[in-house]
Amino acid sequence: MQTRADILKIQEKISKEMDSKHAEIFSAHLLVLEDRMLIEEVITRVKKEKLAVEYIFFRRAEKLCKGVFQNKGSVPQGKDKRYRNVGRES
């Protein structure tokens, strides 16, 4: 997948030029690319509700994070933070 390769290149470059902490956000982007359930849900809602992808994604990421805080352990540790960060970038 070209997008994945592009993100990995950017992550590596940022890690070398700045530090690994700044490159961490790209891990979240990779998680989103690999989360088929999230992607399918967003696509389905875009088609059904005719809303912007950014809005639907942000709302879904927000809901996911709330669920994590209410029921710790339902999402792997750190994944909630990464989804929240990607959701804010939209």
N, C-alpha and C positions, 0 to 999 in steps of 0.2 A: 504494500500500500504506500503510495507516494507521499501522502499527507503524514503518515507515521514517520517515514524516513526524514521528511523535512523538519518535523518537530524535534526529532532526535538530534539532527544536525544543529539546530538552533540551541537546544538545551546544552549540548556539548560546548558550543561556542561561548555561550553565556557563562557556563561553569568555568571555562578557562580564563575568560576576560574579566569576570567579576568574581563570583564564587558560587559554590554549589547551592547556597541558600537562595540566591536569586534565580537559579535555574530550576528550583523545585516546582514552580508554577507549571512548568511544562509537563510534569508528571500528571497533573490534573487533566491537562489536555489529552494526554495519552489514555487516561482512564475513560474519558468521555468517548473517545473513538472506539474503545473496546466494549462499551456497555450497550449490548444489543437491545436489552429491555428498555433502557432509557431512550435510545434512538427510535425504536419502533413506537413507543408511546408518544413521543413528540411528533413523529410523522403522522400517526393516526389522528392526534388532536388537531394538527394543522389542517389536515384534510377535512375533518368533521366540523371544527369550530371556526375555521377561516381566520385564525389569529396569527400574529407574527411569531415566528420560530423563537426569537429571543424572549418574548413574553412567556411562552409556554415552557421553554427550557428553564428560565429563571424561576417560575412558579413551581416547577417539578423539583428543581434543586433545593429550593426553600423548604418544600414539603418533606423531602428526604432528610434534610438536616434537622428539622423539627422532630421527626420520627426518631432520629438517632439520639437526640437529647432526652426524649421521653422514654425510649426503650434502648438503652445503651447495649451495644453488641449486635444490633441488627444489620449494621453496615461495618465493614472492616475499619479498624481504627485508622484515622487519618483521611479516609475516603470522604467523609462528610465535609471536612475542611476544604479539601480539594474541589469538591463539587461546588461548594459555596463560593470559592474564589473564581472559578470559571463562570459561574452564574453572574457574578458581579461585573465581569468583563463584557458581557453582552450588551 
